[in-house]
Amino acid sequence: MIVTGAGLGLVLGRLLSARGDLVAGTVPDPSAADDLAALPGVAVEQLDLADSDSVASAVAAMADRLGGVTW
């Protein structure tokens, strides 16, 4: 599951993590996402939705870290 957004994304990340899902949380600045990164099964990736290279890099990193991405 890929989750974007800080406020609602953090709440959703907590719910999915508690359910046992593997979660990739995306943020503009991973160093500011300690709460999200501390959750079990959550990988935090940097993502700037306005930068297409950033999107491609983040998706590739998340797919590698989580063993694939299912649409």
N, C-alpha and C positions, 0 to 999 in steps of 0.2 A: 504494500500500500504506500503510495507517495502522498504526503500531506504538505500543502503549501500554506503559508500564512502563520503569523505569530500567535495571535490571541485564540481564535477558534481552532487553529492548527494544533496548538499545544493541548487544548482540551481533547480534541479528537485523537491526538497522539497518545495521550494518557489512557483513553478508553481502549484504543486498539492494542496498546502495549499490555494492559491488564487482561485483555482477552487472549493474549499469547501470540498476536500477529507480529510479523517482522515489519517494521515501519521505517521508511526513509523520510525524514523530515527535512524540508528545504528552508533555508534562511539566507538573507543577504550577508550576514556576518556570523559564522558558526561560533566565534568566541563569545557571542552574546546569547548563546542558546544552551547554557548549562543545564537548565531545568529539563529541556527536551532530551539532551544527550545523556542524562542520568537515568532515563527510563530503560528498563530491560527490553532488548530486542529493537531498539531504536538507533538508526544510523543518521547522523546529521550531515547534510551536504550543502555547500554554498550554491546558491542559485540566484541569478539576476534575470528575471523574466523578460526584461527589455533587451537582453543580449543573447542572440541566437547561439553563439558559441558557448556561452555559459549553460544554456539549456541542454545542448548536446553533451557537453562534458558531465553535467550533473546526472543526466539520465544514464550515461554509460557507467559512471562510477556507482550509481545506485544499483544498476543491474548486476554489475560485477560483485558488489558487496553482498547483495541479497540473493544471488544465484539466479537472476533473471527478473524480468518485469512482465507481468501478465496484464493485458488490456481488457 
